[in-house]
Amino acid sequence: MPYWDHGDWGNGWLMGLLGLISMVVLWGGLIAVVVLLLRRFTPPARGGGDRVGDNNSALRILDERFAHGEIDEEEYQRRRDSLRR
């Protein structure tokens, strides 16, 4: 019997377990790298809900500035039209 063989089950289950763990780590790492690369190099979505929220927020701030007298009516109308485009 060779020195690395420890009987019928000695190394078999251990090598199988290590193989399983290494495959999970390998595939998990590959999937993680692909996801990170896709997030890094994919442009953000356009026209989503965040943009609408930002526009409403900008209009609210513009309304407040006009109400406090920080800008006149002409500038208010010009900026409001610009935001609504």
NUTORVO-553875 format. One record per atom (N, C-alpha, C): residue number from 1; atom name; z, x, y. Coordinates in Angstrom, 1 decimal. Example, Ala and Ser with C-alpha at 12.3 -4.5 7.8 and 13.67 -1.06 7.14 Angstrom:
// NUTORVO-553875
<dofi 1; "N"; <7.8; 13.2; -5.7>>
<dofi 1; "CA"; <7.8; 12.3; -4.5>>
<dofi 1; "C"; <7.8; 13.2; -3.3>>
<dofi 2; "N"; <7.1; 12.8; -2.2>>
<dofi 2; "CA"; <7.1; 13.7; -1.1>>
<dofi 2; "C"; <7.9; 12.9; 0.0>>
//
This chain:
// NUTORVO-553875
<dofi 1; "N"; <0.0; 0.8; -1.2>>
<dofi 1; "CA"; <0.0; 0.0; 0.0>>
<dofi 1; "C"; <0.0; 0.9; 1.2>>
<dofi 2; "N"; <-0.9; 0.7; 2.2>>
<dofi 2; "CA"; <-1.0; 1.5; 3.4>>
<dofi 2; "C"; <0.3; 1.3; 4.2>>
<dofi 3; "N"; <0.6; 2.2; 5.1>>
<dofi 3; "CA"; <1.8; 2.1; 5.9>>
<dofi 3; "C"; <1.8; 1.0; 6.9>>
<dofi 4; "N"; <0.6; 0.5; 7.4>>
<dofi 4; "CA"; <0.6; -0.5; 8.3>>
<dofi 4; "C"; <0.7; -1.9; 7.7>>
<dofi 5; "N"; <0.6; -2.0; 6.4>>
<dofi 5; "CA"; <0.7; -3.3; 5.8>>
<dofi 5; "C"; <2.1; -3.6; 5.4>>
<dofi 6; "N"; <2.7; -4.6; 5.9>>
<dofi 6; "CA"; <4.1; -4.9; 5.6>>
<dofi 6; "C"; <4.3; -6.1; 4.7>>
<dofi 7; "N"; <3.4; -6.3; 3.8>>
<dofi 7; "CA"; <3.5; -7.5; 2.9>>
<dofi 7; "C"; <2.4; -8.5; 3.2>>
<dofi 8; "N"; <2.6; -9.7; 2.6>>
<dofi 8; "CA"; <1.6; -10.7; 2.7>>
<dofi 8; "C"; <1.5; -11.3; 4.1>>
<dofi 9; "N"; <2.7; -11.5; 4.8>>
<dofi 9; "CA"; <2.7; -12.2; 6.1>>
<dofi 9; "C"; <3.1; -11.3; 7.3>>
<dofi 10; "N"; <3.4; -10.1; 7.0>>
<dofi 10; "CA"; <4.0; -9.2; 8.1>>
<dofi 10; "C"; <3.2; -9.1; 9.3>>
<dofi 11; "N"; <2.0; -8.7; 9.3>>
<dofi 11; "CA"; <1.2; -8.6; 10.5>>
<dofi 11; "C"; <0.2; -9.7; 10.7>>
<dofi 12; "N"; <-0.1; -10.5; 9.8>>
<dofi 12; "CA"; <-1.0; -11.6; 9.9>>
<dofi 12; "C"; <-0.7; -12.6; 11.0>>
<dofi 13; "N"; <0.5; -13.2; 10.9>>
<dofi 13; "CA"; <0.9; -14.2; 11.9>>
<dofi 13; "C"; <1.1; -13.5; 13.3>>
<dofi 14; "N"; <1.6; -12.3; 13.3>>
<dofi 14; "CA"; <1.8; -11.6; 14.6>>
<dofi 14; "C"; <0.5; -11.3; 15.3>>
<dofi 15; "N"; <-0.5; -10.8; 14.5>>
<dofi 15; "CA"; <-1.8; -10.5; 15.1>>
<dofi 15; "C"; <-2.5; -11.8; 15.5>>
<dofi 16; "N"; <-2.3; -12.9; 14.8>>
<dofi 16; "CA"; <-2.9; -14.1; 15.2>>
<dofi 16; "C"; <-2.3; -14.7; 16.5>>
<dofi 17; "N"; <-1.0; -14.5; 16.6>>
<dofi 17; "CA"; <-0.3; -15.0; 17.8>>
<dofi 17; "C"; <-0.8; -14.2; 19.0>>
<dofi 18; "N"; <-0.8; -12.8; 18.8>>
<dofi 18; "CA"; <-1.3; -12.0; 19.9>>
<dofi 18; "C"; <-2.7; -12.3; 20.3>>
<dofi 19; "N"; <-3.6; -12.6; 19.3>>
<dofi 19; "CA"; <-5.0; -12.9; 19.6>>
<dofi 19; "C"; <-5.0; -14.2; 20.4>>
<dofi 20; "N"; <-4.2; -15.2; 20.0>>
<dofi 20; "CA"; <-4.2; -16.5; 20.7>>
<dofi 20; "C"; <-3.8; -16.3; 22.1>>
<dofi 21; "N"; <-2.7; -15.6; 22.3>>
<dofi 21; "CA"; <-2.2; -15.3; 23.7>>
<dofi 21; "C"; <-3.2; -14.6; 24.5>>
<dofi 22; "N"; <-3.8; -13.6; 24.0>>
<dofi 22; "CA"; <-4.8; -12.8; 24.7>>
<dofi 22; "C"; <-6.0; -13.7; 25.1>>
<dofi 23; "N"; <-6.5; -14.6; 24.2>>
<dofi 23; "CA"; <-7.6; -15.5; 24.5>>
<dofi 23; "C"; <-7.2; -16.4; 25.7>>
<dofi 24; "N"; <-6.0; -17.0; 25.6>>
<dofi 24; "CA"; <-5.5; -17.9; 26.7>>
<dofi 24; "C"; <-5.5; -17.2; 28.0>>
<dofi 25; "N"; <-5.0; -16.0; 28.0>>
<dofi 25; "CA"; <-4.9; -15.2; 29.2>>
<dofi 25; "C"; <-6.3; -14.8; 29.7>>
<dofi 26; "N"; <-7.2; -14.4; 28.8>>
<dofi 26; "CA"; <-8.6; -14.1; 29.2>>
<dofi 26; "C"; <-9.3; -15.3; 29.8>>
<dofi 27; "N"; <-9.3; -16.4; 29.1>>
<dofi 27; "CA"; <-10.0; -17.6; 29.7>>
<dofi 27; "C"; <-9.3; -18.2; 30.9>>
<dofi 28; "N"; <-8.0; -18.1; 30.9>>
<dofi 28; "CA"; <-7.3; -18.6; 32.2>>
<dofi 28; "C"; <-7.7; -17.7; 33.4>>
<dofi 29; "N"; <-7.7; -16.4; 33.1>>
<dofi 29; "CA"; <-8.1; -15.5; 34.2>>
<dofi 29; "C"; <-9.5; -15.7; 34.7>>
<dofi 30; "N"; <-10.4; -15.9; 33.7>>
<dofi 30; "CA"; <-11.8; -16.1; 34.1>>
<dofi 30; "C"; <-12.0; -17.4; 34.9>>
<dofi 31; "N"; <-11.3; -18.4; 34.5>>
<dofi 31; "CA"; <-11.4; -19.7; 35.2>>
<dofi 31; "C"; <-10.8; -19.6; 36.6>>
<dofi 32; "N"; <-9.7; -18.9; 36.7>>
<dofi 32; "CA"; <-9.1; -18.7; 38.0>>
<dofi 32; "C"; <-10.0; -17.9; 38.9>>
<dofi 33; "N"; <-10.6; -16.9; 38.4>>
<dofi 33; "CA"; <-11.5; -16.1; 39.3>>
<dofi 33; "C"; <-12.7; -17.0; 39.7>>
<dofi 34; "N"; <-13.3; -17.8; 38.9>>
<dofi 34; "CA"; <-14.4; -18.6; 39.2>>
<dofi 34; "C"; <-13.9; -19.6; 40.3>>
<dofi 35; "N"; <-12.8; -20.3; 40.1>>
<dofi 35; "CA"; <-12.3; -21.2; 41.1>>
<dofi 35; "C"; <-12.1; -20.5; 42.5>>
<dofi 36; "N"; <-11.4; -19.4; 42.5>>
<dofi 36; "CA"; <-11.2; -18.6; 43.7>>
<dofi 36; "C"; <-12.5; -18.3; 44.4>>
<dofi 37; "N"; <-13.5; -17.8; 43.6>>
<dofi 37; "CA"; <-14.8; -17.5; 44.2>>
<dofi 37; "C"; <-15.5; -18.7; 44.8>>
<dofi 38; "N"; <-15.4; -19.8; 44.1>>
<dofi 38; "CA"; <-16.0; -21.0; 44.6>>
<dofi 38; "C"; <-15.4; -21.5; 45.9>>
<dofi 39; "N"; <-14.0; -21.4; 46.0>>
<dofi 39; "CA"; <-13.3; -21.8; 47.2>>
<dofi 39; "C"; <-13.7; -20.8; 48.3>>
<dofi 40; "N"; <-13.8; -19.6; 48.0>>
<dofi 40; "CA"; <-14.1; -18.6; 49.1>>
<dofi 40; "C"; <-15.5; -18.7; 49.7>>
<dofi 41; "N"; <-16.5; -19.0; 48.8>>
<dofi 41; "CA"; <-17.9; -18.9; 49.3>>
<dofi 41; "C"; <-18.5; -20.3; 49.4>>
<dofi 42; "N"; <-17.8; -21.4; 49.2>>
<dofi 42; "CA"; <-18.4; -22.7; 49.4>>
<dofi 42; "C"; <-18.0; -23.2; 50.8>>
<dofi 43; "N"; <-19.0; -23.6; 51.6>>
<dofi 43; "CA"; <-18.7; -24.1; 52.9>>
<dofi 43; "C"; <-17.9; -25.4; 52.9>>
<dofi 44; "N"; <-17.0; -25.6; 53.9>>
<dofi 44; "CA"; <-16.2; -26.8; 53.9>>
<dofi 44; "C"; <-17.1; -28.1; 54.0>>
<dofi 45; "N"; <-16.6; -29.2; 53.5>>
<dofi 45; "CA"; <-17.3; -30.4; 53.6>>
<dofi 45; "C"; <-17.5; -30.9; 55.1>>
<dofi 46; "N"; <-18.6; -31.4; 55.4>>
<dofi 46; "CA"; <-18.8; -31.9; 56.8>>
<dofi 46; "C"; <-18.7; -33.4; 56.9>>
<dofi 47; "N"; <-18.2; -33.9; 58.0>>
<dofi 47; "CA"; <-18.1; -35.3; 58.3>>
<dofi 47; "C"; <-17.0; -36.0; 57.4>>
<dofi 48; "N"; <-16.1; -35.3; 56.9>>
<dofi 48; "CA"; <-15.0; -36.0; 56.1>>
<dofi 48; "C"; <-14.0; -36.6; 57.0>>
<dofi 49; "N"; <-12.9; -37.1; 56.4>>
<dofi 49; "CA"; <-11.9; -37.8; 57.1>>
<dofi 49; "C"; <-11.1; -36.9; 58.1>>
<dofi 50; "N"; <-11.1; -35.6; 57.9>>
<dofi 50; "CA"; <-10.4; -34.8; 58.9>>
<dofi 50; "C"; <-11.1; -34.8; 60.2>>
<dofi 51; "N"; <-12.4; -34.8; 60.2>>
<dofi 51; "CA"; <-13.1; -34.7; 61.4>>
<dofi 51; "C"; <-12.9; -36.0; 62.2>>
<dofi 52; "N"; <-12.9; -37.1; 61.6>>
<dofi 52; "CA"; <-12.6; -38.4; 62.3>>
<dofi 52; "C"; <-11.2; -38.3; 62.9>>
<dofi 53; "N"; <-10.2; -37.8; 62.1>>
<dofi 53; "CA"; <-8.9; -37.7; 62.7>>
<dofi 53; "C"; <-8.8; -36.8; 63.8>>
<dofi 54; "N"; <-9.5; -35.7; 63.8>>
<dofi 54; "CA"; <-9.5; -34.8; 64.9>>
<dofi 54; "C"; <-10.2; -35.4; 66.1>>
<dofi 55; "N"; <-11.2; -36.2; 66.0>>
<dofi 55; "CA"; <-11.9; -36.8; 67.1>>
<dofi 55; "C"; <-11.0; -37.9; 67.7>>
<dofi 56; "N"; <-10.3; -38.7; 66.9>>
<dofi 56; "CA"; <-9.3; -39.6; 67.4>>
<dofi 56; "C"; <-8.2; -39.0; 68.2>>
<dofi 57; "N"; <-7.7; -37.8; 67.6>>
<dofi 57; "CA"; <-6.7; -37.1; 68.3>>
<dofi 57; "C"; <-7.1; -36.5; 69.6>>
<dofi 58; "N"; <-8.4; -36.1; 69.7>>
<dofi 58; "CA"; <-8.9; -35.5; 70.9>>
<dofi 58; "C"; <-9.1; -36.6; 72.0>>
<dofi 59; "N"; <-9.5; -37.8; 71.5>>
<dofi 59; "CA"; <-9.6; -39.0; 72.5>>
<dofi 59; "C"; <-8.3; -39.4; 73.0>>
<dofi 60; "N"; <-7.3; -39.4; 72.1>>
<dofi 60; "CA"; <-5.9; -39.7; 72.5>>
<dofi 60; "C"; <-5.4; -38.8; 73.6>>
<dofi 61; "N"; <-5.6; -37.5; 73.4>>
<dofi 61; "CA"; <-5.2; -36.5; 74.3>>
<dofi 61; "C"; <-5.9; -36.6; 75.7>>
<dofi 62; "N"; <-7.2; -36.9; 75.6>>
<dofi 62; "CA"; <-8.0; -37.1; 76.8>>
<dofi 62; "C"; <-7.5; -38.3; 77.5>>
<dofi 63; "N"; <-7.2; -39.4; 76.8>>
<dofi 63; "CA"; <-6.6; -40.6; 77.5>>
<dofi 63; "C"; <-5.3; -40.3; 78.2>>
<dofi 64; "N"; <-4.4; -39.5; 77.5>>
<dofi 64; "CA"; <-3.2; -39.1; 78.1>>
<dofi 64; "C"; <-3.4; -38.3; 79.4>>
<dofi 65; "N"; <-4.3; -37.3; 79.3>>
<dofi 65; "CA"; <-4.6; -36.5; 80.5>>
<dofi 65; "C"; <-5.1; -37.3; 81.7>>
<dofi 66; "N"; <-5.9; -38.3; 81.4>>
<dofi 66; "CA"; <-6.4; -39.2; 82.4>>
<dofi 66; "C"; <-5.3; -40.1; 83.0>>
<dofi 67; "N"; <-4.4; -40.5; 82.1>>
<dofi 67; "CA"; <-3.3; -41.4; 82.5>>
<dofi 67; "C"; <-2.3; -40.6; 83.4>>
<dofi 68; "N"; <-2.1; -39.3; 83.1>>
<dofi 68; "CA"; <-1.2; -38.5; 83.9>>
<dofi 68; "C"; <-1.8; -38.0; 85.2>>
<dofi 69; "N"; <-3.1; -38.2; 85.4>>
<dofi 69; "CA"; <-3.8; -37.8; 86.6>>
<dofi 69; "C"; <-4.2; -36.3; 86.6>>
<dofi 70; "N"; <-4.3; -35.7; 85.4>>
<dofi 70; "CA"; <-4.7; -34.3; 85.3>>
<dofi 70; "C"; <-6.2; -34.2; 85.5>>
<dofi 71; "N"; <-7.0; -35.2; 85.1>>
<dofi 71; "CA"; <-8.4; -35.2; 85.3>>
<dofi 71; "C"; <-8.9; -36.5; 86.0>>
<dofi 72; "N"; <-10.0; -36.4; 86.7>>
<dofi 72; "CA"; <-10.5; -37.6; 87.4>>
<dofi 72; "C"; <-11.3; -38.5; 86.5>>
<dofi 73; "N"; <-11.8; -39.6; 87.0>>
<dofi 73; "CA"; <-12.5; -40.6; 86.2>>
<dofi 73; "C"; <-13.9; -40.0; 85.8>>
<dofi 74; "N"; <-14.5; -39.3; 86.6>>
<dofi 74; "CA"; <-15.8; -38.7; 86.3>>
<dofi 74; "C"; <-15.7; -37.8; 85.2>>
<dofi 75; "N"; <-14.8; -36.9; 85.2>>
<dofi 75; "CA"; <-14.6; -35.9; 84.1>>
<dofi 75; "C"; <-14.1; -36.6; 82.9>>
<dofi 76; "N"; <-13.3; -37.6; 83.0>>
<dofi 76; "CA"; <-12.8; -38.4; 81.8>>
<dofi 76; "C"; <-14.0; -39.0; 81.1>>
<dofi 77; "N"; <-14.9; -39.7; 81.9>>
<dofi 77; "CA"; <-16.1; -40.3; 81.3>>
<dofi 77; "C"; <-17.0; -39.3; 80.6>>
<dofi 78; "N"; <-17.2; -38.2; 81.3>>
<dofi 78; "CA"; <-18.1; -37.2; 80.7>>
<dofi 78; "C"; <-17.5; -36.6; 79.4>>
<dofi 79; "N"; <-16.2; -36.3; 79.4>>
<dofi 79; "CA"; <-15.6; -35.7; 78.1>>
<dofi 79; "C"; <-15.5; -36.8; 77.0>>
<dofi 80; "N"; <-15.3; -38.0; 77.4>>
<dofi 80; "CA"; <-15.2; -39.1; 76.4>>
<dofi 80; "C"; <-16.5; -39.3; 75.8>>
<dofi 81; "N"; <-17.6; -39.3; 76.6>>
<dofi 81; "CA"; <-18.9; -39.5; 76.0>>
<dofi 81; "C"; <-19.3; -38.3; 75.1>>
<dofi 82; "N"; <-18.9; -37.1; 75.5>>
<dofi 82; "CA"; <-19.2; -35.9; 74.7>>
<dofi 82; "C"; <-18.4; -36.0; 73.3>>
<dofi 83; "N"; <-17.2; -36.5; 73.4>>
<dofi 83; "CA"; <-16.5; -36.6; 72.1>>
<dofi 83; "C"; <-17.0; -37.7; 71.2>>
<dofi 84; "N"; <-17.5; -38.7; 71.7>>
<dofi 84; "CA"; <-18.0; -39.8; 70.9>>
<dofi 84; "C"; <-19.4; -39.6; 70.3>>
<dofi 85; "N"; <-20.1; -38.6; 70.7>>
<dofi 85; "CA"; <-21.4; -38.2; 70.2>>
<dofi 85; "C"; <-21.3; -37.7; 68.8>>
//
